[in-house]
Amino acid sequence: MFRNILLLTLTLSVLFAACSAPEDDQLSFFEEAPASPDKAMLLKLVNDARSEGGKCGKNSFAPAVALSWNDTLALVARKHSEDMAALGRLSHTGSDGSFVDDRLDRHGYRWTFYAENLLKGSATEQQAIQLWLQSEGHCANILNPNLREIGVGTSGAYWTMVLARK
């Protein structure tokens, strides 16, 4: 029972972090993400979900091909997580006004399709993926059959997942 209450509290904290004002965000306690997340574990967890397909809110997804890890996407993700940590806020907009497409272009990734998932407060790879899969939009990004590559980066309590296709 205590574990379920703790998980619910953590889930709600993470989901509300995206909606909070920056000053509220700085006053909240969030667990630190691993400094170097385990890319093999992240890839396995994401590809396990993709191989099963599933529902994200009202949308159903058939099983999708496995993603491959891309170090450029991981670099873009890590740098964005560092930027969010420096600002103390969860945002798809970088401190320089950039969005994920700008950041991909800046690092020479020639995308045709992309998505970005953000999270604050997860201490483990398993928890991060579980929370993303419980969120309709984040889940849809993970299960989207148009995507082929993934990279994840962290800084402090911040996680960024970039999914793309060349």
N, C-alpha and C positions, 0 to 999 in steps of 0.2 A: 504494500500500500504506500509506504513512504517513498519507495523508488518511483512509483507511478506519479505521485504528487511532485517529486523532484523533477522528473522528466517533463511533466506538463508545465511546471514553472519555468524551466529552462527553455522549453519550446516557445512559450508565450513571450519570454524575455527576448529571445532571438527574433521572433517575428515582429514584435513591437519596436525593436531597435530600428528597423527600416522606416518606421513611421514617426519616430521621435524627433524632436528639435535637437540641433547640435548641442545646446547647453545641457539638455536632459541626458543626452548620450554620454557626456563626459562625467556625469555624477553616478552613473550606474556601474555595478561590478560585473565584469564579464571574464570568463576564463580565457587564458592565453591559448592560442593555437600553437601547434608544434612549429618550431622555427624552420624545420625542413620536413614538410609533410612527406609521408611515404607514398611515392608516386605509384609503385606497384600495387599497393593496397587500394589507393584511390581508383586506379584504372580497373582493378578487379571488381570493386563495389559498383562502379558505374556500369561496367560491361555486364555484370550479373543482372542488374536492373534492366538494361537494354535488351538482353537476351530473353527476358521474360515478357517484356512489354507491360502494359498495365494502364490504369486510369489515373489521370491527373485532373482532379475535379470532375467535370462532365466530359472531358475528352479522353477517348481511348486510343492507345498506341499499340500497334502490332510489334512483335519483336523486331529489333533493328540490329544492323551490323555493329560489330565491336568498334570502339574508338581506339585510336593509337595516341600515345603520348607525344606531345610536341614541345620541345624545350623552348621555342620562341613564345608559344602561348603561355608556358609556365613563367617565363621572364616577364611578359606583359602583365600577367596576373599578380606576380610578386610585387612588381613596381607599383601597381595600383593599390594593393594592400598596404604597402609602405606609405603611399600618399594618404590613404584613408586614416591610417594610424597617426600620421603627423597632424592631420586635421582634426582627429578625434570624432569622425562622423562616417557613417555608412552612406555612400553615394555612388551612383554610376557616373557622375560627373567628376572629373579630376580637378585638382586645385588650379590647373591651367585652363579649365573649361573644356577639356577633351572628353570624348566618349570612347567607348571601346574600339570603334572603327578607326578613330584617329590614332589610338595607341597601337593598333595592329599595323596600320600604314607606317607609322613612325619606326616600327621595328622590322619593316620589310616583309611582313606576312601578306601575301596577295590573296585575300579572302574573296569568296563568292557568297558566303553565308556565315553568320556568327551569332553567338549568344553569350551573355555574361550572367553569372550567378554570384551574389554577394551574401556574406554571412558574418555575424559577429557573435563570438562567445562560445564556440565549440572547442573542446579540448582535444578531440580525437577525430581521425578521418572517418571512422564509422558513424560517429554522431553527426558530423557535418553532412555526409551523404544522406543519412536518415532524415535530417531536418529539411534538406533540400527536396527530398522525395515526398515529404509531407506538405509541401507548399505547391499549389497548383502551377504557378508560372515557372518556378524553378524545376519542378518535376518535368514539365513539358519540354524545357530546354534539354534536360538530360536524356529524355526518351526520343527527342526529335530525330527522325531518320535522315534528315538532310545534313546532319553534322557528322564529321569523320575524325576529328582530332580534338584533343583536350590538353589543357595545362592548368595547374592549380598553384597558387602562391599564397603565402600567409605573411603577416607581420603583426606582432602583438596579438590582439584578439580577433583580427580581421582576416577573412578568407575571401579570395576571389577565384572563381572558376571561369575560364574562357574556353568555349567550345567553338569550333569553326570548321570550315571546309574551304579548300582552295579551289 
